[in-house]
Amino acid sequence: MTIGKTYINATEDTCFPHAMNWHPRLSEKLGFFRLIQLSGSHEVCFTNPTLLAEKIILGADA
């Protein structure tokens, strides 16, 4: 079964040290995926939900 996957990368996420970034270290395990990048932290869904929604909508059209 093939399931479409999207990886959202908040470029200012400081949850882990720089050497242990989420992307591409963990995203590469998804296989083929769509990448959406945006400025913001790990909690972008709370700090800037409008930007997150815009990126998801624009990414869906790409």
C-alpha positions in Angstrom: 0.0 0.0 0.0 1.4 3.4 -1.0 0.7 6.3 1.2 1.7 9.9 0.4 3.9 11.5 3.0 4.8 15.1 3.7 7.6 16.2 6.0 7.3 19.7 7.5 10.7 21.1 8.5 10.7 24.1 10.8 14.1 25.6 10.1 14.6 27.2 13.5 13.7 24.2 15.5 16.2 23.9 18.4 14.7 20.8 20.0 17.9 18.9 19.2 21.5 20.2 18.7 22.3 21.3 15.2 24.3 18.1 14.5 21.1 16.1 15.1 18.6 18.0 12.9 15.3 16.3 12.2 15.8 16.8 8.4 17.3 14.9 6.7 18.4 12.6 9.5 14.9 11.3 10.2 13.0 12.4 7.1 15.1 10.1 4.9 13.5 7.1 6.6 10.2 8.0 5.0 11.3 7.1 1.5 9.7 9.3 -1.2 8.0 12.3 0.5 7.1 15.9 -0.1 9.2 18.4 1.8 7.7 21.6 3.2 10.0 24.0 4.9 9.1 27.1 6.9 10.7 29.4 9.4 9.7 28.7 12.9 10.4 26.6 15.9 9.3 23.1 17.0 6.0 24.6 18.2 5.1 26.5 15.0 1.6 25.0 15.2 1.1 27.3 18.3 3.4 30.2 17.5 2.4 30.8 13.8 -0.5 28.5 12.8 -1.4 30.8 9.9 2.0 30.3 8.3 1.9 26.6 8.9 -1.6 26.3 7.3 -0.5 28.5 4.3 2.6 26.3 3.7 0.5 23.1 3.9 -2.1 24.4 1.5 0.6 25.7 -1.0 2.5 22.5 -0.7 -0.6 20.5 -1.6 -0.8 22.4 -4.8 2.8 21.8 -5.8 
